[in-house]
Amino acid sequence: MKQRTITAIVAALIFLPIVMLGGWPFKAFVYIIASIALLELVRMKKIARYSVASGLGLLLMWALMFPYEVFDEAITSGDIITKSEITLLAVLVLLSYTVLVKNRFTFDDAGFLLLSAIYIGMGFNYLMETREEGLEYIFFALFVVWATDTGAYLFGRALGKHKLWPQISPKKTIEGSVGGIILACVVALIFQLVYPLEHSLIIVLLVTVLVSMAGQIGDLVESAFKRHYAVKDSGKILPGHGGVLDRFDSLIFILPILHLINFIS
């Protein structure tokens, strides 16, 4: 517990100032942690991290993380290039690579690497997009995630009787899941009073319920990965907490939803 607390404090002291600074230092930091996250998945699948295939996966992920305006300018100028076209090119290259190495890198490996690059790349792309929309949205997302995790833990320990999904995460309970949503709504209410978003309180609370549920699904997805590939943590970069994916799994699911709702409204 002591190690987890120290790691959390040190990570917060590094992460939060970079988030507040924004700009290219923040984007460079996001590219670094996204690259670590992808290599964590590559390690789970037992694909060589220092290989052509892993390099292609990283290149695709970096391209998917590029700001949309870069591609918009290219399209406007007549240089037709979109993220979907880059993804298709990556598909063709990776499938060709399976032939070149005589199926030592398989179709399954190619599919895993492509899905991982899209999952990580688009997830962290929305971290940068959300920061561009305003610092308040980043903090809102972080507070909702922290409140959901804390509420799920406290309510689960005090009231938890019914398992949420024992095959994937045996310790999680339905009562804990509901408690996480409740505490997230309480924190969102306080957040809206102190650092208000440009939305009505009803909209904020409805969005909080949605993103709290999405964050829990993201956490379960990461647990499913680890259980399927028989690993305890996605990595070891954060002592007591595991890897990058162990800490960002919920945010990757929350931020695209938060961005879409903010765009629509």
Salt bridges, closest charged atoms under 4 A:
ASP109 OD1 - LYS45 NZ 3.94
GLU132 OE2 - LYS27 NZ 3.94
GLU133 OE2 - HIS259 ND1 2.31
GLU175 OE2 - HIS162 ND1 2.53
ASP219 OD2 - LYS172 NZ 2.84
ASP233 OD2 - LYS232 NZ 3.67
ASP246 OD1 - LYS226 NZ 2.80
